[in-house]
Amino acid sequence: MRARVREKKGAKMAAKSKKDIRESLMQQLISKGADVAHFEALIDDYVEYFGLVKKMKADIRKNGLSYTAISAAGKEYEKDNPSVKMLPQYTRSMLSILKELGLTTDHVVEEDDEL
């Protein structure tokens, strides 16, 4: 039963839009009194990475870990999907941004439906 709850929650989180993520992060900053231009720019970077991570995951689902490519000489060969290598890098960058902003799961402000 717990696995189903986690799957549903994961599906709900995946459906979050860039706008939803930005609003949520801004709300967390505001609650800390840290809604300044520098931190807002970091949130913009985070949101951009969020969109790229979603695209990389979709690419991996579609094309797999590797795919067949054709060399300049016209021969087929297996090529690693670059999204597989880049995904952890972007995820680390996102986590680094959250750390820089001091946003953790320790003190989460409830989301306001009016945002």
C-alpha positions in Angstrom: 0.0 0.0 0.0 2.8 2.4 0.8 4.4 1.9 -2.6 1.2 3.1 -4.3 1.1 6.2 -2.2 4.7 7.0 -3.1 4.0 6.4 -6.8 1.0 8.8 -6.7 3.0 11.4 -4.9 5.9 11.0 -7.4 3.5 11.4 -10.3 2.1 14.5 -8.8 5.5 16.0 -8.3 6.5 15.2 -11.8 3.5 17.1 -13.0 4.7 20.3 -11.3 5.3 23.1 -13.8 8.3 25.5 -13.8 5.9 28.2 -12.6 4.8 26.1 -9.6 8.4 25.3 -8.6 9.4 28.9 -8.9 6.5 30.1 -6.8 7.2 27.4 -4.1 10.9 28.3 -3.9 10.1 32.1 -3.8 7.6 31.4 -1.0 10.3 29.6 1.0 12.7 32.6 0.4 10.1 35.1 1.5 9.5 33.2 4.7 13.2 33.4 5.4 13.3 37.1 4.6 15.8 36.4 1.8 13.9 37.5 -1.3 16.7 39.6 -2.8 17.8 39.8 -6.4 20.8 37.5 -6.1 18.7 34.7 -4.6 15.9 35.2 -7.1 18.4 34.8 -9.9 19.5 31.5 -8.3 15.9 30.4 -8.3 15.6 31.3 -11.9 18.7 29.1 -12.6 17.1 26.3 -10.5 13.9 26.5 -12.5 15.8 26.4 -15.8 17.7 23.3 -14.6 14.4 21.8 -13.6 13.1 22.1 -17.1 16.3 20.7 -18.6 16.3 17.7 -16.2 12.7 16.9 -17.3 13.8 17.0 -20.9 16.9 14.7 -20.2 14.7 12.2 -18.4 12.3 12.2 -21.3 15.2 11.7 -23.7 16.5 8.7 -21.7 13.0 7.2 -21.6 12.7 7.6 -25.4 16.2 6.7 -26.5 17.6 4.6 -23.7 21.0 4.6 -22.2 22.6 4.3 -25.6 21.5 4.5 -29.2 22.7 3.6 -32.6 24.4 6.4 -34.5 26.0 6.5 -37.9 29.7 7.6 -38.2 31.0 10.0 -40.8 32.2 6.9 -42.7 28.6 5.6 -42.8 29.1 2.8 -40.2 26.6 2.2 -37.4 27.9 2.2 -33.9 26.5 2.4 -30.3 26.7 5.8 -28.8 26.1 6.7 -25.1 23.2 9.0 -24.6 24.7 12.3 -23.4 21.6 12.9 -21.2 22.7 10.0 -19.0 26.0 11.7 -18.2 24.5 15.2 -17.9 21.5 14.4 -15.7 23.5 13.9 -12.5 25.5 17.0 -13.1 22.4 19.1 -13.4 20.8 17.4 -10.4 24.0 18.2 -8.4 23.8 21.8 -9.5 20.1 22.0 -8.4 21.0 20.6 -5.0 23.9 23.1 -4.7 21.5 26.0 -5.4 19.1 24.8 -2.7 22.0 24.5 -0.3 23.2 28.0 -1.2 19.6 29.3 -0.5 19.5 27.4 2.7 16.3 25.6 1.6 16.0 22.2 3.2 13.2 19.9 4.3 13.8 20.9 7.9 11.7 24.1 7.8 9.2 24.0 4.9 6.5 26.6 4.8 3.1 25.3 3.8 2.2 26.4 0.2 -0.4 29.1 0.0 -3.2 28.3 -2.5 -3.5 32.0 -3.3 -0.1 32.2 -5.1 
